[in-house]
C-alpha cells in the first residue's frame, strides 16, 4: 500500500517531537515490509531545508518539490491545507493517516478526494483539531493511549483503536554512564519551572536540560543564563542522537503540566532501565507504569525534592525502579511488529470501508 502521512506540524529534520519521531519510525517499519511512504507537512521556511524547498519551488514549480532527507518523499509547504489536493493528485495514496493540527479540515479535503483515511489522535488539545472529528464521514480513528481514546469518546462519542507510539528500540537502548537528572524539552508547559526549582534546591545533583522543540533566541538565552547561574545545570541543544542523551541519564524528569497524550521520552528512557520521575497528568501514568514515580506538578516542591533525592541516593530503591522500567519497556502493547500489524489491519479496513456502499454509516464507522 502507499501511505500518506499528513500533518499541520513540521516534519523531521525541521522539527523534533513525539509526533515527528513516531511518524518516521512507523514509516521506516512500513518501508521494511514493502509499503510506500509519503509525508506531507507544514514547512519552517527559515532553516536550510526550508530555503532549499523555496528555491526548488521557484526552479521547478511548487507542486513538484519534495525531498528524501528522511528516506521517503516529504512535501513541505507553507500551509499544507492549501497544497494537500495537489499532493494527493500527484501521489495517489491508498490510505492517508491524518495527524495533529487541522485534522478535521485536512480530513474533509481527503474525504472530498475519496481517499481512505485514518485520523490518529496524539493529544487532547481539542482546539487544534479544527472542528468536530465525528463529522468526517468516512474516517477510522486511532488514539495513542487509553487516556486519549477515552477523552475523544467522552467529548465526541468516537471509538478509536489504541496504537501507542512506536519505538525502534535500537535508537534508544544503550549502556548507561549515569551522570544527570535529565529534562527533555524545557518548556514551561512541560514543567520547566518545577525542574528549575529542583535544580536550585538540589545543588549537589547534576541536571541536564535538553532542547527538543526549537527554542526561540530569547528562550535559549534564558536557558543558558540559568546554566550560568546554577553550576549543577548543563544545557544541551537538540539532537537526533537520543542514545547520547540517555547514555548519561540516571533519572528522567518529566514534570509536565500538559494532559500528555503519552509522554514519549518516558518510554524511550525505560529501554535503558532509566526510571522516570513524572507528573501524573494525562497518559504519563500509562507511559511510566511501574518504572518510575508520579506526582502532581502542583504538589509541594518538597514532595518532588524528596522523591528525587530518594531515587538519586537510595541504591536499592533505584535498582528496583530501574528493573521495573526495563520490564515495562518490554510489554506487549509497544512491540513494534504487533503495532505495525494493527496499523495495517486498520488501513485495509479503511480502504474497504471507503469502497463500501454504506461507508458513511456512522454506527459502522465508529467500530474502528
C-alpha positions in Angstrom: 0.0 0.0 0.0 1.0 3.6 -0.4 0.6 5.6 2.8 0.3 9.4 3.0 1.1 10.8 6.5 -0.2 14.3 6.7 0.2 16.8 9.5 -0.1 20.5 10.1 3.2 20.5 12.0 6.6 20.4 10.5 8.4 17.1 10.0 12.0 15.9 10.7 14.6 17.3 10.4 12.9 20.7 10.7 11.2 19.8 13.9 11.8 17.3 16.7 8.9 16.0 18.8 6.9 12.9 19.6 4.6 13.0 16.6 7.5 13.5 14.2 9.5 10.7 15.7 6.5 8.4 15.7 5.7 9.2 12.1 9.3 8.5 11.0 9.7 5.2 12.9 6.3 3.9 11.6 7.5 4.9 8.1 10.7 3.0 8.4 8.9 -0.1 9.6 6.3 0.1 6.8 9.0 0.5 4.2 10.8 -2.6 5.5 7.6 -4.5 4.9 7.4 -3.3 1.3 5.0 -0.4 1.6 5.4 3.1 0.1 5.5 6.2 2.3 4.8 9.8 1.5 4.8 12.6 4.2 3.1 16.0 3.8 3.7 18.6 6.4 4.0 22.3 7.1 7.3 23.9 6.5 9.7 26.0 8.6 10.8 28.5 5.9 13.9 29.9 7.5 16.3 27.0 8.0 18.4 25.2 5.4 15.6 22.7 4.4 13.1 25.5 4.1 15.4 27.6 2.0 16.1 24.7 -0.4 12.4 23.9 -0.7 11.6 27.6 -1.5 14.5 27.7 -4.0 13.4 24.5 -5.8 9.8 25.7 -5.9 11.0 28.7 -7.9 13.1 26.5 -10.2 10.7 23.6 -10.9 7.4 24.7 -9.6 5.9 24.3 -6.1 3.7 21.3 -6.9 6.7 19.1 -7.8 9.0 19.9 -4.9 9.7 17.2 -2.3 12.8 15.9 -0.6 14.0 12.5 0.6 16.0 13.6 3.6 14.3 11.0 5.8 14.4 8.2 3.2 10.9 8.8 1.6 9.3 11.7 -0.3 8.4 14.5 2.0 6.4 17.5 0.8 6.9 20.6 2.9 4.6 23.6 2.3 3.7 26.9 3.9 0.2 25.7 4.6 -0.4 22.0 3.9 -4.1 22.5 3.8 -3.7 24.5 0.6 -1.3 22.1 -1.0 -2.9 18.8 0.0 -5.1 18.3 -3.0 -2.1 18.7 -5.4 -0.1 16.3 -3.4 -2.8 13.7 -3.4 -3.3 14.0 -7.1 0.4 13.6 -7.7 1.0 10.7 -5.3 -2.4 8.8 -5.4 -2.1 7.2 -1.9 -4.1 4.2 -1.0 -4.7 5.5 2.5 -3.9 8.7 4.4 -3.0 8.9 8.1 -4.2 12.4 9.4 -2.2 13.6 12.3 -2.1 16.6 14.6 -3.2 20.1 13.7 -6.1 20.9 11.4 -7.2 17.3 11.4 -10.8 18.0 10.7 -10.1 20.4 7.8 -7.4 18.0 6.4 -9.8 15.1 6.7 -12.6 16.9 4.8 -10.2 17.6 1.9 -9.3 13.9 1.8 -12.9 12.9 2.1 -13.8 15.1 -0.9 -11.0 13.4 -2.8 -12.2 9.9 -1.9 -9.0 8.9 -0.1 -9.5 6.3 2.7 -8.2 7.8 5.9 -7.3 7.1 9.5 -7.4 10.0 11.9 -4.6 9.5 14.5 -5.1 11.4 17.8 -1.9 12.2 19.6 -3.2 14.6 22.3 -6.3 16.2 23.8 -5.8 19.7 22.6 -9.2 19.8 21.0 -8.9 23.4 19.9 -6.1 22.4 17.5 -8.0 19.8 15.6 -10.1 22.5 13.9 -13.6 21.1 14.4 -15.6 18.1 15.3 -14.0 14.9 14.0 -17.2 13.0 14.2 -18.3 14.9 11.1 -15.6 13.1 9.0 -18.0 10.7 7.2 -15.5 8.0 6.0 -12.7 8.0 8.6 -11.5 5.4 11.1 -9.8 6.6 14.3 -6.7 5.8 16.2 -5.5 7.1 19.6 -2.1 6.9 21.0 -3.2 5.9 24.5 -6.2 4.7 26.5 -6.3 8.2 28.0 -6.6 9.9 24.6 -9.1 7.3 23.4 -11.3 7.9 26.5 -11.1 11.7 26.0 -12.4 11.5 22.4 -15.1 9.1 23.4 -16.3 11.4 26.1 -16.2 14.6 24.1 -17.2 13.4 20.6 -18.7 9.9 21.1 -15.9 8.4 18.9 -14.5 4.9 19.4 -10.8 4.6 18.4 -8.4 1.8 18.3 -5.3 2.4 20.5 -1.9 2.4 18.9 0.8 3.6 21.4 3.8 5.4 20.0 6.2 3.1 18.1 9.8 2.8 19.2 12.6 1.3 17.2 14.5 0.2 20.3 17.9 0.3 18.7 17.6 4.1 18.6 17.3 4.4 22.4 18.7 1.4 24.2 22.2 2.0 25.4 24.6 1.1 28.2 24.4 4.0 30.6 27.1 6.0 32.3 24.6 7.8 34.6 25.6 11.4 35.3 22.4 13.5 35.2 18.8 14.1 36.0 17.6 14.9 32.5 14.7 17.1 31.4 13.9 16.9 27.7 12.1 19.8 26.2 12.5 22.6 28.8 9.2 24.4 28.2 7.0 25.9 30.9 4.1 23.7 30.0 6.4 20.7 30.3 7.2 21.7 33.8 10.5 23.5 33.4 9.6 25.7 36.4 9.4 22.6 38.6 12.7 21.3 37.1 14.4 24.7 37.8 13.2 24.7 41.4 14.7 21.2 41.8 18.0 22.5 40.3 18.0 25.3 42.9 17.1 23.0 45.9 19.5 20.1 45.0 22.8 21.8 44.2 24.7 18.5 44.7 22.7 16.8 41.9 23.7 17.5 38.3 20.9 18.2 35.9 20.9 18.4 32.1 18.2 20.2 30.1 17.9 19.1 26.5 16.2 21.2 23.8 13.5 19.3 21.8 11.0 21.8 20.3 13.2 24.6 18.9 13.7 27.3 21.4 13.4 30.9 20.4 16.5 33.1 20.7 15.2 34.6 23.9 14.3 31.1 25.4 17.7 29.7 24.6 19.4 32.8 26.1 17.3 32.3 29.2 18.3 28.6 29.5 22.0 29.5 29.1 21.6 32.1 31.8 20.1 29.5 34.1 23.1 27.2 33.3 25.5 30.0 34.3 23.6 30.7 37.5 23.5 27.1 38.6 26.8 25.2 38.4 24.8 21.9 38.6 22.8 22.6 35.4 24.0 21.8 31.9 22.0 22.9 28.8 22.2 20.9 25.6 20.9 21.8 22.2 18.5 19.4 20.4 19.9 16.3 18.8 18.7 13.4 16.7 21.0 11.1 18.7 18.9 10.3 21.7 21.2 7.5 22.7 23.8 10.1 23.6 21.3 11.7 25.9 20.1 8.6 27.6 23.7 7.2 28.0 24.4 9.9 30.5 20.9 9.9 32.2 20.4 8.4 35.6 16.8 9.7 36.1 14.5 11.2 33.5 12.5 14.1 34.8 9.1 14.8 33.2 7.0 17.2 35.4 4.6 18.1 32.6 1.7 20.4 33.2 0.0 19.3 30.0 -2.6 16.5 29.8 0.0 14.5 27.9 -1.3 12.1 25.2 1.6 9.8 26.0 5.0 11.0 27.1 7.3 9.6 24.6 10.6 10.4 26.4 9.5 8.2 29.3 9.2 5.1 27.1 12.5 6.0 25.3 14.4 6.2 28.6 12.9 3.0 30.0 14.5 0.9 27.2 17.8 1.6 29.1 16.4 0.9 32.5 16.2 4.6 33.4 13.5 5.4 36.0 11.2 8.3 35.4 10.1 11.0 37.9 7.0 12.4 36.2 3.8 14.3 36.7 0.5 12.3 36.9 -1.1 14.3 34.0 -2.8 12.7 31.0 -1.3 9.4 29.8 2.0 9.7 31.7 0.8 7.1 34.1 0.4 4.7 31.1 3.9 5.6 29.8 5.7 5.4 33.1 3.8 2.5 34.6 5.8 0.8 37.5 9.1 2.1 36.1 9.0 5.4 37.9 7.3 7.8 40.3 4.3 10.1 39.7 3.5 13.4 41.4 1.0 16.2 40.6 3.0 19.0 39.1 1.4 21.4 41.6 2.4 19.2 44.6 4.6 21.0 47.1 8.1 21.2 45.8 9.3 19.4 48.9 7.5 16.3 47.7 9.4 16.5 44.4 12.7 17.0 46.2 12.0 14.0 48.5 11.1 11.7 45.6 14.2 12.9 43.5 16.6 12.5 46.4 15.4 9.0 47.2 15.9 8.0 43.6 19.3 9.6 43.4 20.6 8.4 46.8 18.9 5.1 47.6 20.6 2.4 45.5 18.1 -0.3 46.4 15.2 1.9 45.5 16.8 3.0 42.3 17.7 -0.6 41.3 14.1 -1.8 41.9 12.6 1.0 39.7 15.3 0.5 37.1 14.4 -3.2 36.8 10.7 -2.3 36.6 11.4 0.3 33.9 13.1 -2.4 31.8 10.2 -4.8 32.2 7.7 -2.1 31.4 9.6 -1.4 28.2 9.1 -5.0 27.0 5.4 -5.1 27.4 3.3 -6.4 24.5 1.4 -3.3 23.6 4.5 -1.4 22.4 6.1 -4.2 20.5 6.9 -2.9 17.0 5.7 -5.9 15.0 2.3 -6.0 16.7 1.8 -2.3 16.3 2.5 -2.3 12.6 0.1 -5.3 12.2 -2.6 -3.2 14.0 -2.0 -0.2 11.7 -2.0 -2.4 8.5 -5.2 -4.1 9.5 -6.9 -0.7 10.1 -5.6 0.6 6.8 -7.1 -2.3 5.0 -10.4 -1.7 6.8 -10.3 2.0 5.9 -9.8 1.1 2.2 -12.6 -1.5 2.3 -14.9 0.9 4.1 -14.3 3.6 1.5 -15.4 1.2 -1.2 -18.5 0.1 0.7 -21.9 1.5 -0.3 -22.6 2.1 3.4 -19.3 3.8 4.0 -20.9 6.9 5.6 -22.8 4.9 8.1 -21.8 6.4 11.4 -22.5 3.4 13.6 -20.3 1.1 11.4 -17.6 3.7 11.2 -17.3 4.0 15.0 -16.3 0.4 15.4 -12.8 1.2 14.1 
